[in-house]
């Protein structure tokens, strides 16, 4: 019997080879996802495939956009389901072949879904890194409008996943007062999320299914006791087009049980979708 759900996981792996050594690839193989979106792969295409050799994923479709700089960024989409097309160039220079934006069209139980794996720049106030982040966010905003229009024309869905490197509201990071002037919680950054999530076109599934907050967080520093005290940030998102959001059954943050069991400084976010409407 064909599977009647679509399960998508997104995870910033903080380096796929390091994550594999810590058990991360095994964890992902056992999480039950049909589609897995990765960020901060930090590997060449050959290195990614070598890391996945001998695992469940060597039989999956693998789409990968490595960063131009070795050891930096990199995004990928692994799919057990049929892949119609994959794109790492969408006529937006800030996104194209950047190792930060990858689109894959996938046939699923809920229909055709364009799944995006994105890794937004971390940024740093007063530096070129922040300028790169502004350019990326502006290009992302334009691309989202085009994806929305395409989905409407095709009667398909869009799911944008990944590390946005922005906490949307005060409930999305523990220590928000100390971070009001830091990249990741700047008012101008948060305005992009305000615009997307306040529209009728996009839904922040993590918040829609995670309650009013605070949290659930998705990132904790490797340093200090932030993980143990849950002093984190919610910066990893599943952002769905409205039609797909209506089919979401659950969204969970798979935080490790203990610090010792962590294989990344991020926790995966997993969404389950059913063709049965909730209405």
ABEGO torsion letter per residue (X at the ends): XBBABBBBBBBBAGEAAAAAAAGAAAAAAAAGBABBBBBGAGBBAAAAAAAABGBAAAABBBBBBBBABBGBEEBBBBBABBBABBBABAGBAAABGAGABBBBBBBBAAEBBBBBBBBBBAEBBGBAAAAAAAAAAAAAAAAAAAAAAAAAAAGBBBBBBEBAGBBABAAABABAAAAAABBGABAAAAAAAAAAAABAABBBAAAAAAEAOBOBBABBBABEAAAAAGBBBBABBBBBBAAAAAABABBBBBBBABAAABABABBBBBBBBBABBAX
